[in-house]
Every structure is written in structure tokens, then in C-alpha cells.
Amino acid sequence: MNYRKLGKTGFQISEIGLGTWQVGGGWGGDFDENAAHKIIHEALDQGINFIDTADVYDAGRSERAVGKVIKERKEDIKVATKCGRQINPHINEGYKPEVLRGFVEASLKNMGLERLDLIQLHCPPTEVYSRDEIFELFDRLKDEGKIQHLGVSVEKVDEAILAMNYEQVASVQIIFNMFRPKPSETFFEMANTNEVGIIVRVPLASGLLTGKLTAQSQFDPKDHRSFNRDGAAFDKGETFSGVPYEIGILAVEELKEVFKGNGPLAALALRWILMFPEVSTVIPGASGTEQVVSNVSAANLPAIDPVKMKKVMEVYEKYIKKEVHRFW
């Protein structure tokens, strides 16, 4: 495993981390505590030392599973969680310092920790990025020893740029993959200049970039890939990266030809992200231990040559750009 610096936190974290939205269940499945523990332990066995979770993942069960495992290990494991998505309706007016403080304290209790390594605002409405009192809260929480660093998880590049106006922001979590390369245009350079770490989520476009889905694939009714394609529950950019499913399938078929003979598309899609040195870590999820091993293998693949990097962008321009670029 290779390790990269997470911005101004100074943390040296594994370039492949673990996202826990679906760990032990999620995406339609019932939460399985034993499965979650096995997945997290396997990740740590593989050299992963950065785990991303959130208070809303399986109603706190994901946080509790993470907390239980890290207490069973001796490694220095950095844990990032998120707060804000419990606000209902999820609107700017619901964001209040006392509400967010309550979420932070609940996460500490869930995980059995005295201090959070990294707490992230969980894709708040754009208006929140201009409210000084929200960001100042985390200064107080830091002084109280309840958090070490603040980050933000964003939907849009413009929100990432707004967040960097606050010195408190040490990291930005953003969607970035072969179907969503926009962050690399301007944001990456700005983040590097401001010493802000970049955490990449949805690296496989909700499974599209594994190359294993087909036009006939079926999803559990409780899986967001069934009910959120048009943004019925949350930003549709979180589901298949906002790409219409049928178009994504066509684009994936061309990507398979680009990388024919080079290995599984999923691992190559992760390696593509790691070609960008500004990225601190990429956090694919896993529903089983074998997926963890597969994800980690991507870090050891050879660099992708410039010709193939260019062809990926050609596929994006041909199929995807008109569907996503202007929205996020």
C-alpha cells in the first residue's frame, strides 16, 4: 500500500481507503454486523488506514461497527465521519451550530471515541458555505478536544471552491471518476495550492465502472440505484454519478475496449483516479472481503499510459459530458 498526505492534517493515509456506505449491508441490504466487522478487519489487514463513514449510514450502525473494530486493532487508523444529513428537511435553515454539535457528540458516542480525527459536513446546501457561524463551531469543537480536523463533502465543484475560503477546512470529499473528471480541471490545482486534501468518493459510479452491470441488471427496490436515478431521495449525482444508466452502459463497453487485456475495469478505474497526484485517497465501498482485496490491488497496477488516459477522455466527451458536466 502507498500512502499520501491528507492536506493540512498532515495525516499519511492509504491511497486506497474504505468507504462504509454499504459495509455490512446498505444499498438495499439489511445491515449485517458480522459482515461489517470482517470487511473492516480485511481492509486494515490489507494496509488501509483510512476509513470514511457517516452518522446516517445504516442509522449509526456503520459508525458503531467502525468504532468496535478500531478498538480491536493496534494500528494508527484515521477515521472520518460526517454530519448534517439527519437534518430533515435537508435545507439551509436546518443547519444550526447547536444541531451540528449534537450530531458530533452522537458520533463520538457511537464510535466510543473521545475525539474525531476528521468530521465532515455532509453535502450541505450551497448556502451553508457562506455562513461563518457554522464553520466557527468547529473551531470551538477543536478547542474542546472533540475533533481534530474539519472537512466538507460536496456535490459540486463550485461548493468545493467556496469551502476553501475557510481556513478550517482541511479536506474536501468529492465525486471524481472516469465519468466525472470535472474536478481535475481547476479544483485540484486550487486544493493543492491551499493544502486541502482530496478524498474521492463514488469512484466506480455506483458499480457502472466495474464493467459487470448490463442493461438487464436488476437492483433491490431499497437500493438507491433503483429509486434515486432522478434524484427522488438525494442529489442524483450520487447515483451512477448522474449518468443515465443506458448511456453509462454504452460508455463502459467502449472503456472495456480501451483497456482490453489490461485487467478488470474496476481496478483500472481506481488506478485512473490515482494517476492524479492531488488526490489524497479514494474510498471505494465493499460488500464483501473479496472486494476489499480487489480494490487494494488497484494501487499496485502500473501507471496508465498517456494514450489510454486520452482515450478515457474521448469516451467522456462522446457519451457523458453533456449529461453531467454543467450540473456538478
ROTORGU-227690 format. One record per residue (C-alpha): residue number from 1; residue in one letter; x, z, y. Coordinates in nm, 2 decimals. Example, Ala and Ser with C-alpha at 12.3 -4.5 7.8 and 13.67 -1.06 7.14 Angstrom:
REM ROTORGU-227690
@resi:1; resn:A; u:1.23; w:0.78; v:-0.45
@resi:2; resn:S; u:1.37; w:0.71; v:-0.11
END
This chain:
REM ROTORGU-227690
@resi:1; resn:M; u:0.00; w:0.00; v:0.00
@resi:2; resn:N; u:0.12; w:-0.08; v:0.35
@resi:3; resn:Y; u:0.04; w:0.15; v:0.65
@resi:4; resn:R; u:-0.03; w:0.07; v:1.01
@resi:5; resn:K; u:-0.07; w:0.28; v:1.32
@resi:6; resn:L; u:-0.42; w:0.36; v:1.44
@resi:7; resn:G; u:-0.38; w:0.31; v:1.81
@resi:8; resn:K; u:-0.31; w:0.61; v:2.03
@resi:9; resn:T; u:-0.40; w:0.85; v:1.75
@resi:10; resn:G; u:-0.05; w:0.80; v:1.61
@resi:11; resn:F; u:-0.20; w:0.81; v:1.26
@resi:12; resn:Q; u:-0.03; w:0.60; v:1.00
@resi:13; resn:I; u:-0.32; w:0.47; v:0.79
@resi:14; resn:S; u:-0.36; w:0.24; v:0.49
@resi:15; resn:E; u:-0.43; w:-0.12; v:0.60
@resi:16; resn:I; u:-0.70; w:-0.12; v:0.33
@resi:17; resn:G; u:-0.93; w:0.18; v:0.38
@resi:18; resn:L; u:-1.26; w:0.28; v:0.22
@resi:19; resn:G; u:-1.60; w:0.23; v:0.39
@resi:20; resn:T; u:-1.86; w:0.45; v:0.24
@resi:21; resn:W; u:-2.19; w:0.29; v:0.34
@resi:22; resn:Q; u:-2.26; w:0.20; v:-0.02
@resi:23; resn:V; u:-2.05; w:0.45; v:-0.20
@resi:24; resn:G; u:-2.24; w:0.61; v:-0.49
@resi:25; resn:G; u:-2.55; w:0.41; v:-0.41
@resi:26; resn:G; u:-2.66; w:0.28; v:-0.07
@resi:27; resn:W; u:-2.78; w:-0.08; v:-0.02
@resi:28; resn:G; u:-3.09; w:0.00; v:-0.22
@resi:29; resn:G; u:-2.95; w:0.21; v:-0.50
@resi:30; resn:D; u:-3.01; w:0.58; v:-0.54
@resi:31; resn:F; u:-2.72; w:0.80; v:-0.45
@resi:32; resn:D; u:-2.50; w:0.90; v:-0.75
@resi:33; resn:E; u:-2.27; w:1.19; v:-0.66
@resi:34; resn:N; u:-2.05; w:1.14; v:-0.97
@resi:35; resn:A; u:-2.01; w:0.77; v:-0.90
@resi:36; resn:A; u:-1.92; w:0.85; v:-0.54
@resi:37; resn:H; u:-1.66; w:1.10; v:-0.64
@resi:38; resn:K; u:-1.50; w:0.86; v:-0.88
@resi:39; resn:I; u:-1.48; w:0.58; v:-0.62
@resi:40; resn:I; u:-1.33; w:0.80; v:-0.36
@resi:41; resn:H; u:-1.07; w:0.95; v:-0.60
@resi:42; resn:E; u:-0.98; w:0.60; v:-0.72
@resi:43; resn:A; u:-0.93; w:0.49; v:-0.36
@resi:44; resn:L; u:-0.69; w:0.78; v:-0.30
@resi:45; resn:D; u:-0.51; w:0.71; v:-0.63
@resi:46; resn:Q; u:-0.46; w:0.35; v:-0.50
@resi:47; resn:G; u:-0.28; w:0.48; v:-0.18
@resi:48; resn:I; u:-0.58; w:0.46; v:0.05
@resi:49; resn:N; u:-0.56; w:0.75; v:0.31
@resi:50; resn:F; u:-0.83; w:0.64; v:0.55
@resi:51; resn:I; u:-1.20; w:0.69; v:0.47
@resi:52; resn:D; u:-1.48; w:0.59; v:0.70
@resi:53; resn:T; u:-1.83; w:0.75; v:0.67
@resi:54; resn:A; u:-2.13; w:0.84; v:0.88
@resi:55; resn:D; u:-2.39; w:1.11; v:0.91
@resi:56; resn:V; u:-2.67; w:0.86; v:0.83
@resi:57; resn:Y; u:-2.51; w:0.72; v:0.51
@resi:58; resn:D; u:-2.74; w:0.84; v:0.24
@resi:59; resn:A; u:-2.87; w:1.11; v:0.47
@resi:60; resn:G; u:-2.54; w:1.30; v:0.48
@resi:61; resn:R; u:-2.47; w:1.27; v:0.11
@resi:62; resn:S; u:-2.18; w:1.04; v:0.18
@resi:63; resn:E; u:-2.02; w:1.29; v:0.42
@resi:64; resn:R; u:-2.06; w:1.56; v:0.16
@resi:65; resn:A; u:-1.91; w:1.36; v:-0.11
@resi:66; resn:V; u:-1.61; w:1.27; v:0.11
@resi:67; resn:G; u:-1.56; w:1.63; v:0.20
@resi:68; resn:K; u:-1.57; w:1.75; v:-0.16
@resi:69; resn:V; u:-1.31; w:1.50; v:-0.27
@resi:70; resn:I; u:-1.06; w:1.56; v:0.01
@resi:71; resn:K; u:-1.07; w:1.93; v:-0.07
@resi:72; resn:E; u:-0.97; w:1.84; v:-0.43
@resi:73; resn:R; u:-0.66; w:1.64; v:-0.31
@resi:74; resn:K; u:-0.33; w:1.74; v:-0.16
@resi:75; resn:E; u:-0.27; w:1.41; v:0.03
@resi:76; resn:D; u:-0.30; w:1.39; v:0.41
@resi:77; resn:I; u:-0.63; w:1.20; v:0.42
@resi:78; resn:K; u:-0.77; w:1.08; v:0.76
@resi:79; resn:V; u:-1.15; w:1.09; v:0.77
@resi:80; resn:A; u:-1.36; w:0.91; v:1.03
@resi:81; resn:T; u:-1.73; w:0.97; v:1.07
@resi:82; resn:K; u:-1.99; w:0.85; v:1.31
@resi:83; resn:C; u:-2.28; w:0.99; v:1.51
@resi:84; resn:G; u:-2.57; w:0.87; v:1.71
@resi:85; resn:R; u:-2.78; w:0.66; v:1.47
@resi:86; resn:Q; u:-3.00; w:0.95; v:1.39
@resi:87; resn:I; u:-3.15; w:0.92; v:1.74
@resi:88; resn:N; u:-3.50; w:0.77; v:1.69
@resi:89; resn:P; u:-3.59; w:0.56; v:1.87
@resi:90; resn:H; u:-3.23; w:0.45; v:1.90
@resi:91; resn:I; u:-3.23; w:0.40; v:2.28
@resi:92; resn:N; u:-3.00; w:0.49; v:2.57
@resi:93; resn:E; u:-3.23; w:0.77; v:2.68
@resi:94; resn:G; u:-3.19; w:0.94; v:2.34
@resi:95; resn:Y; u:-2.81; w:0.98; v:2.40
@resi:96; resn:K; u:-2.76; w:1.33; v:2.54
@resi:97; resn:P; u:-2.45; w:1.54; v:2.52
@resi:98; resn:E; u:-2.63; w:1.83; v:2.35
@resi:99; resn:V; u:-2.78; w:1.60; v:2.09
@resi:100; resn:L; u:-2.44; w:1.44; v:2.01
@resi:101; resn:R; u:-2.28; w:1.79; v:1.99
@resi:102; resn:G; u:-2.54; w:1.88; v:1.73
@resi:103; resn:F; u:-2.45; w:1.58; v:1.52
@resi:104; resn:V; u:-2.08; w:1.66; v:1.54
@resi:105; resn:E; u:-2.13; w:2.01; v:1.43
@resi:106; resn:A; u:-2.36; w:1.90; v:1.14
@resi:107; resn:S; u:-2.09; w:1.66; v:1.02
@resi:108; resn:L; u:-1.84; w:1.94; v:1.02
@resi:109; resn:K; u:-2.07; w:2.14; v:0.81
@resi:110; resn:N; u:-2.15; w:1.85; v:0.58
@resi:111; resn:M; u:-1.78; w:1.79; v:0.50
@resi:112; resn:G; u:-1.67; w:2.16; v:0.52
@resi:113; resn:L; u:-1.41; w:2.08; v:0.78
@resi:114; resn:E; u:-1.30; w:2.27; v:1.09
@resi:115; resn:R; u:-1.20; w:1.96; v:1.28
@resi:116; resn:L; u:-1.29; w:1.59; v:1.25
@resi:117; resn:D; u:-0.99; w:1.35; v:1.26
@resi:118; resn:L; u:-1.20; w:1.08; v:1.43
@resi:119; resn:I; u:-1.55; w:1.09; v:1.54
@resi:120; resn:Q; u:-1.71; w:0.75; v:1.65
@resi:121; resn:L; u:-2.02; w:0.67; v:1.85
@resi:122; resn:H; u:-2.22; w:0.47; v:1.60
@resi:123; resn:C; u:-2.31; w:0.14; v:1.77
@resi:124; resn:P; u:-2.49; w:0.29; v:2.07
@resi:125; resn:P; u:-2.70; w:0.08; v:2.31
@resi:126; resn:T; u:-2.48; w:-0.11; v:2.56
@resi:127; resn:E; u:-2.60; w:0.12; v:2.85
@resi:128; resn:V; u:-2.42; w:0.42; v:2.69
@resi:129; resn:Y; u:-2.08; w:0.26; v:2.76
@resi:130; resn:S; u:-2.13; w:0.33; v:3.14
@resi:131; resn:R; u:-2.23; w:0.69; v:3.10
@resi:132; resn:D; u:-1.93; w:0.92; v:3.18
@resi:133; resn:E; u:-2.11; w:1.23; v:3.07
@resi:134; resn:I; u:-2.13; w:1.10; v:2.71
@resi:135; resn:F; u:-1.76; w:1.04; v:2.69
@resi:136; resn:E; u:-1.67; w:1.36; v:2.87
@resi:137; resn:L; u:-1.85; w:1.56; v:2.60
@resi:138; resn:F; u:-1.58; w:1.46; v:2.35
@resi:139; resn:D; u:-1.31; w:1.59; v:2.58
@resi:140; resn:R; u:-1.48; w:1.93; v:2.55
@resi:141; resn:L; u:-1.52; w:1.90; v:2.18
@resi:142; resn:K; u:-1.15; w:1.82; v:2.16
@resi:143; resn:D; u:-1.06; w:2.12; v:2.37
@resi:144; resn:E; u:-1.27; w:2.33; v:2.13
@resi:145; resn:G; u:-1.08; w:2.20; v:1.83
@resi:146; resn:K; u:-1.38; w:2.04; v:1.67
@resi:147; resn:I; u:-1.25; w:1.68; v:1.70
@resi:148; resn:Q; u:-0.90; w:1.53; v:1.72
@resi:149; resn:H; u:-0.99; w:1.18; v:1.84
@resi:150; resn:L; u:-1.28; w:0.97; v:1.97
@resi:151; resn:G; u:-1.36; w:0.61; v:1.87
@resi:152; resn:V; u:-1.65; w:0.38; v:1.90
@resi:153; resn:S; u:-1.82; w:0.15; v:1.66
@resi:154; resn:V; u:-1.96; w:-0.15; v:1.84
@resi:155; resn:E; u:-2.18; w:-0.46; v:1.77
@resi:156; resn:K; u:-2.05; w:-0.68; v:2.04
@resi:157; resn:V; u:-1.70; w:-0.78; v:2.18
@resi:158; resn:D; u:-1.83; w:-0.70; v:2.53
@resi:159; resn:E; u:-1.91; w:-0.35; v:2.42
@resi:160; resn:A; u:-1.56; w:-0.31; v:2.28
@resi:161; resn:I; u:-1.41; w:-0.41; v:2.61
@resi:162; resn:L; u:-1.64; w:-0.17; v:2.80
@resi:163; resn:A; u:-1.55; w:0.12; v:2.57
@resi:164; resn:M; u:-1.18; w:0.07; v:2.65
@resi:165; resn:N; u:-1.25; w:0.17; v:3.01
@resi:166; resn:Y; u:-1.25; w:0.53; v:2.88
@resi:167; resn:E; u:-0.91; w:0.68; v:2.81
@resi:168; resn:Q; u:-1.07; w:0.90; v:2.55
@resi:169; resn:V; u:-1.14; w:0.60; v:2.32
@resi:170; resn:A; u:-0.86; w:0.58; v:2.06
@resi:171; resn:S; u:-1.01; w:0.32; v:1.83
@resi:172; resn:V; u:-1.28; w:0.05; v:1.81
@resi:173; resn:Q; u:-1.46; w:-0.04; v:1.49
@resi:174; resn:I; u:-1.59; w:-0.39; v:1.49
@resi:175; resn:I; u:-1.71; w:-0.67; v:1.26
@resi:176; resn:F; u:-1.44; w:-0.92; v:1.20
@resi:177; resn:N; u:-1.41; w:-1.17; v:0.92
@resi:178; resn:M; u:-1.39; w:-1.54; v:0.84
@resi:179; resn:F; u:-1.75; w:-1.58; v:0.97
@resi:180; resn:R; u:-1.69; w:-1.36; v:1.28
@resi:181; resn:P; u:-1.35; w:-1.44; v:1.43
@resi:182; resn:K; u:-1.45; w:-1.40; v:1.79
@resi:183; resn:P; u:-1.29; w:-1.05; v:1.84
@resi:184; resn:S; u:-0.94; w:-1.22; v:1.79
@resi:185; resn:E; u:-0.99; w:-1.44; v:2.10
@resi:186; resn:T; u:-0.95; w:-1.18; v:2.37
@resi:187; resn:F; u:-1.03; w:-0.83; v:2.25
@resi:188; resn:F; u:-0.74; w:-0.80; v:2.00
@resi:189; resn:E; u:-0.48; w:-0.86; v:2.27
@resi:190; resn:M; u:-0.66; w:-0.62; v:2.51
@resi:191; resn:A; u:-0.68; w:-0.35; v:2.24
@resi:192; resn:N; u:-0.31; w:-0.39; v:2.17
@resi:193; resn:T; u:-0.23; w:-0.35; v:2.54
@resi:194; resn:N; u:-0.44; w:-0.04; v:2.57
@resi:195; resn:E; u:-0.30; w:0.11; v:2.24
@resi:196; resn:V; u:-0.65; w:0.12; v:2.09
@resi:197; resn:G; u:-0.67; w:0.10; v:1.71
@resi:198; resn:I; u:-0.89; w:-0.16; v:1.55
@resi:199; resn:I; u:-1.10; w:-0.07; v:1.24
@resi:200; resn:V; u:-1.26; w:-0.38; v:1.08
@resi:201; resn:R; u:-1.59; w:-0.34; v:0.91
@resi:202; resn:V; u:-1.82; w:-0.59; v:0.72
@resi:203; resn:P; u:-1.51; w:-0.78; v:0.61
@resi:204; resn:L; u:-1.69; w:-0.97; v:0.34
@resi:205; resn:A; u:-2.00; w:-1.05; v:0.53
@resi:206; resn:S; u:-2.22; w:-0.83; v:0.31
@resi:207; resn:G; u:-2.09; w:-1.00; v:0.00
@resi:208; resn:L; u:-2.11; w:-1.36; v:0.11
@resi:209; resn:L; u:-1.73; w:-1.39; v:0.13
@resi:210; resn:T; u:-1.69; w:-1.26; v:-0.22
@resi:211; resn:G; u:-1.79; w:-1.61; v:-0.33
@resi:212; resn:K; u:-2.01; w:-1.46; v:-0.60
@resi:213; resn:L; u:-2.35; w:-1.50; v:-0.44
@resi:214; resn:T; u:-2.57; w:-1.81; v:-0.48
@resi:215; resn:A; u:-2.88; w:-1.95; v:-0.33
@resi:216; resn:Q; u:-3.07; w:-1.79; v:-0.62
@resi:217; resn:S; u:-2.92; w:-1.44; v:-0.58
@resi:218; resn:Q; u:-3.18; w:-1.16; v:-0.56
@resi:219; resn:F; u:-3.15; w:-0.83; v:-0.38
@resi:220; resn:D; u:-3.32; w:-0.49; v:-0.42
@resi:221; resn:P; u:-3.61; w:-0.45; v:-0.17
@resi:222; resn:K; u:-3.43; w:-0.14; v:-0.03
@resi:223; resn:D; u:-3.11; w:-0.34; v:0.02
@resi:224; resn:H; u:-3.06; w:-0.44; v:0.38
@resi:225; resn:R; u:-2.97; w:-0.79; v:0.26
@resi:226; resn:S; u:-3.34; w:-0.82; v:0.18
@resi:227; resn:F; u:-3.51; w:-0.65; v:0.48
@resi:228; resn:N; u:-3.27; w:-0.69; v:0.77
@resi:229; resn:R; u:-3.18; w:-1.06; v:0.78
@resi:230; resn:D; u:-3.38; w:-1.09; v:1.11
@resi:231; resn:G; u:-3.29; w:-0.75; v:1.24
@resi:232; resn:A; u:-3.60; w:-0.57; v:1.14
@resi:233; resn:A; u:-3.42; w:-0.23; v:1.10
@resi:234; resn:F; u:-3.10; w:-0.26; v:1.30
@resi:235; resn:D; u:-2.87; w:-0.53; v:1.45
@resi:236; resn:K; u:-2.90; w:-0.84; v:1.23
@resi:237; resn:G; u:-2.53; w:-0.90; v:1.28
@resi:238; resn:E; u:-2.46; w:-0.62; v:1.02
@resi:239; resn:T; u:-2.63; w:-0.82; v:0.75
@resi:240; resn:F; u:-2.44; w:-1.13; v:0.63
@resi:241; resn:S; u:-2.26; w:-1.10; v:0.97
@resi:242; resn:G; u:-2.57; w:-1.25; v:1.13
@resi:243; resn:V; u:-2.52; w:-1.58; v:0.94
@resi:244; resn:P; u:-2.84; w:-1.74; v:0.80
@resi:245; resn:Y; u:-2.79; w:-1.69; v:0.42
@resi:246; resn:E; u:-2.83; w:-2.06; v:0.32
@resi:247; resn:I; u:-2.57; w:-2.17; v:0.58
@resi:248; resn:G; u:-2.33; w:-1.90; v:0.46
@resi:249; resn:I; u:-2.36; w:-2.02; v:0.11
@resi:250; resn:L; u:-2.27; w:-2.37; v:0.21
@resi:251; resn:A; u:-1.97; w:-2.25; v:0.42
@resi:252; resn:V; u:-1.84; w:-2.03; v:0.13
@resi:253; resn:E; u:-1.84; w:-2.34; v:-0.10
@resi:254; resn:E; u:-1.60; w:-2.51; v:0.14
@resi:255; resn:L; u:-1.39; w:-2.20; v:0.17
@resi:256; resn:K; u:-1.36; w:-2.20; v:-0.21
@resi:257; resn:E; u:-1.21; w:-2.55; v:-0.20
@resi:258; resn:V; u:-0.97; w:-2.44; v:0.08
@resi:259; resn:F; u:-0.84; w:-2.16; v:-0.14
@resi:260; resn:K; u:-0.88; w:-2.32; v:-0.48
@resi:261; resn:G; u:-0.62; w:-2.19; v:-0.72
@resi:262; resn:N; u:-0.51; w:-1.91; v:-0.49
@resi:263; resn:G; u:-0.72; w:-1.63; v:-0.64
@resi:264; resn:P; u:-1.06; w:-1.46; v:-0.58
@resi:265; resn:L; u:-1.21; w:-1.54; v:-0.24
@resi:266; resn:A; u:-1.29; w:-1.17; v:-0.17
@resi:267; resn:A; u:-0.93; w:-1.07; v:-0.18
@resi:268; resn:L; u:-0.83; w:-1.37; v:0.03
@resi:269; resn:A; u:-1.09; w:-1.29; v:0.28
@resi:270; resn:L; u:-0.94; w:-0.94; v:0.32
@resi:271; resn:R; u:-0.59; w:-1.09; v:0.33
@resi:272; resn:W; u:-0.71; w:-1.32; v:0.61
@resi:273; resn:I; u:-0.80; w:-1.02; v:0.82
@resi:274; resn:L; u:-0.47; w:-0.85; v:0.76
@resi:275; resn:M; u:-0.29; w:-1.16; v:0.90
@resi:276; resn:F; u:-0.38; w:-1.03; v:1.24
@resi:277; resn:P; u:-0.12; w:-0.76; v:1.33
@resi:278; resn:E; u:-0.35; w:-0.60; v:1.58
@resi:279; resn:V; u:-0.58; w:-0.48; v:1.30
@resi:280; resn:S; u:-0.51; w:-0.12; v:1.20
@resi:281; resn:T; u:-0.72; w:-0.11; v:0.89
@resi:282; resn:V; u:-1.00; w:-0.30; v:0.71
@resi:283; resn:I; u:-1.27; w:-0.08; v:0.54
@resi:284; resn:P; u:-1.45; w:-0.27; v:0.26
@resi:285; resn:G; u:-1.70; w:-0.07; v:0.07
@resi:286; resn:A; u:-1.72; w:-0.03; v:-0.31
@resi:287; resn:S; u:-1.99; w:0.04; v:-0.55
@resi:288; resn:G; u:-1.75; w:0.09; v:-0.84
@resi:289; resn:T; u:-1.39; w:0.18; v:-0.90
@resi:290; resn:E; u:-1.30; w:-0.17; v:-1.01
@resi:291; resn:Q; u:-1.40; w:-0.30; v:-0.66
@resi:292; resn:V; u:-1.16; w:-0.04; v:-0.51
@resi:293; resn:V; u:-0.87; w:-0.18; v:-0.72
@resi:294; resn:S; u:-0.97; w:-0.54; v:-0.63
@resi:295; resn:N; u:-0.98; w:-0.46; v:-0.25
@resi:296; resn:V; u:-0.64; w:-0.29; v:-0.26
@resi:297; resn:S; u:-0.49; w:-0.59; v:-0.44
@resi:298; resn:A; u:-0.55; w:-0.80; v:-0.13
@resi:299; resn:A; u:-0.28; w:-0.61; v:0.06
@resi:300; resn:N; u:-0.02; w:-0.74; v:-0.18
@resi:301; resn:L; u:-0.12; w:-1.11; v:-0.16
@resi:302; resn:P; u:0.13; w:-1.35; v:0.01
@resi:303; resn:A; u:0.07; w:-1.44; v:0.37
@resi:304; resn:I; u:-0.19; w:-1.72; v:0.42
@resi:305; resn:D; u:-0.01; w:-2.03; v:0.54
@resi:306; resn:P; u:-0.10; w:-2.18; v:0.88
@resi:307; resn:V; u:-0.27; w:-2.48; v:0.73
@resi:308; resn:K; u:-0.52; w:-2.27; v:0.54
@resi:309; resn:M; u:-0.57; w:-2.05; v:0.85
@resi:310; resn:K; u:-0.66; w:-2.36; v:1.04
@resi:311; resn:K; u:-0.90; w:-2.48; v:0.77
@resi:312; resn:V; u:-1.08; w:-2.15; v:0.78
@resi:313; resn:M; u:-1.15; w:-2.20; v:1.15
@resi:314; resn:E; u:-1.26; w:-2.56; v:1.08
@resi:315; resn:V; u:-1.52; w:-2.42; v:0.84
@resi:316; resn:Y; u:-1.63; w:-2.17; v:1.10
@resi:317; resn:E; u:-1.66; w:-2.44; v:1.37
@resi:318; resn:K; u:-1.86; w:-2.67; v:1.13
@resi:319; resn:Y; u:-2.11; w:-2.42; v:0.99
@resi:320; resn:I; u:-2.10; w:-2.08; v:1.16
@resi:321; resn:K; u:-2.01; w:-2.08; v:1.52
@resi:322; resn:K; u:-2.34; w:-2.20; v:1.66
@resi:323; resn:E; u:-2.52; w:-1.93; v:1.46
@resi:324; resn:V; u:-2.32; w:-1.62; v:1.57
@resi:325; resn:H; u:-2.06; w:-1.68; v:1.85
@resi:326; resn:R; u:-2.28; w:-1.63; v:2.15
@resi:327; resn:F; u:-2.46; w:-1.32; v:2.02
@resi:328; resn:W; u:-2.17; w:-1.09; v:1.93
END
